Amino acid sequence: MYCYPRLKDLREDNDLTQAKVGEILGTTQQQYYKYEKGIQEIPVHHLITIAKVYEVSVDYIVEKKVRKQ
């Protein structure tokens, strides 16, 4: 399984549905669900698009916790 712990939180914080994010990515709600649940790996080009939409880094999306500097 793949781990993208922040995808759901980012989506909900931006008041988006899985279907809407799927549409933004040019894929289906079902495919996006698989990304969010960690069933399937997210292609890099989708990670980049998601990061741009949410105005965060790709690192932020894939990391499990924020590191203190």
Secondary structure as GFF3:
##gff-version 3
##sequence-region A 1 69
A	DSSP	alpha_helix	7	13	.	.	.	ID=ss1
A	DSSP	alpha_helix	18	25	.	.	.	ID=ss2
A	DSSP	alpha_helix	29	37	.	.	.	ID=ss3
A	DSSP	alpha_helix	44	54	.	.	.	ID=ss4
A	DSSP	alpha_helix	58	62	.	.	.	ID=ss5
###
